[in-house]
Amino acid sequence: MQSGVPSRARTFWWGFTRRCACCGSGHLFHGYFHMVPDCPRCSLHFEREQGYFSGALAINIIATGGLFAIVFVALLILTVPDVPVVPVLAVVLPIAAFGPIVYYPFSKTMWVAVDRAFLQRLDPNETLDERL
């Protein structure tokens, strides 16, 4: 890793922990749902274009759907042959209903991390991070 340039793993970890993918700074949200437009430390602009956070929506759907599927299949396997439908639904339906809401801010910062670490789409005033 070059000095001053975080590794891809660190960038992704920062995204997973709701931190800036560029500098690792926190305090990116006012409340739970409202993300600030720019990083307070490094001034990275988060929403690069209209519809930029469509990738965050995809990450949110995949993560919530994956968790739903894993829990649902695990409950089915653990309770076969007499699957108690109501208790299984009581566990998995809240995941489907509230999972996207709980995961919303994480998906936004994770999408910024994916964009910075792997896609490297740049504004005209930015330079490419040279990584190994």
Secondary structure, 3 states (H helix, E strand, C coil): CCCCCCCHHHHHHHHHCCCCCCCCCCCCEECCCEECCECCCCCCECCCCCCCCHHHHHHHHHHHHHHHHHHHHHHHHHHCCCCCHHHHHHHHHHHHHHHHHHHHHHHHHHHHHHHHHHHCCCCCCCCCCCCC
